[in-house]
Amino acid sequence: MVFLSVEVEPAPGRIETLEYGGAFVSVWVRVSDVDHALRIAESALSGWGWRTVTVEEKRLVKREDFAEPESIESFDQAFQDGEAYFFDAYPAGSN
């Protein structure tokens, strides 16, 4: 499993994300290659109207690496579904 922490901003011309200034996104992808996981995540995020600004963290992880219930739940979701995303968005004009 790969864990990524990325900052995203609304992609140009995507009205569904214009109310947001951006977001910090925690991503879990059920693959063993970090770069492959990043390509999967960036493709999904792009499809939802976001563009990656920075990749804060990218690493291989195990379930035991997480203590917070939300993170464990996301890990389990990615284990079952292949991917999980947790958004912490901030409003436009706040950055």
N, C-alpha and C positions, 0 to 999 in steps of 0.2 A: 504494500500500500504506500502511496506517495501522498504527502501533505504539502500543500502550497498555501502561502499567504500572499495575496496580490492586492494592489490598489488599482482601481479602475475608474474611468471617467466615461461620461456619455459619449458614444460615437457620434461624429458629425452627422446631422440629418436624421437622427433617430428620435422621434418625438416621444416615444414611450419612456425615455430616461431623462428628458430635459428638466424635469422638476428637481433632479438630483445634481449636486455638484460632483459627486463621486461616491465610491464605496470601498471599504476594505472587505475582501472576500477570503474566507477560509475554504479551502477546497481539499477534498479527499478523493483520490482516483485509484481504483483497484488495478494497478499495473506495477511493474517492478523497475521501470525506467523513468527517471525523473524528467528527462527532456520530453519523452512521449506523453507523460502526464501533463506537462505544461502545454503541449500542442492541443491535447484534448480539452483542457480547461479554457484555453484562449479561443478555441473554436466555439465552445458552448457559450462563453461570455459574449463573444461577438454576435452570435445569433440572438442574444437577448438585448442587444443594443449597447454593449459596453466595449471599451478599448482599454487594454492593459497599459497602465502608466509605469508601475514598478512591480517587480517580484521581490517581496520582502524576505521570503523564506521558501525553500524547497528541499525536501528530505524524505528519505524512506522512514516509515514509522510502523510501530506495532500498536495494538490496542492498549497495551500497558503503558504506552508513552503519554496517555491522556488521563487526567484526573477529573476534569469538569464533566458533569453529566451531559451537557450539550455536545461536547466534543466526542464523547464516547458514543452518543446516539448517532452523530454524523458519521463516525467511523463505521458503525454497524450498518448504517444505511448504504454507504459506499461499498461495503463488503457484499451486501445483498444486491444492490442495483448497479454497481460499477462506478458510480460517482455520487458525490454529495457536495452541496454548496451552501455556505452560510454567509449572508450579506449583512453588513453593518453600514448602511447608507447614510450620507449626510446631505442636507439640502443645498440647492444651488445658492451661491453667494456666501457660503459659510467657510470656505477654505482660504 
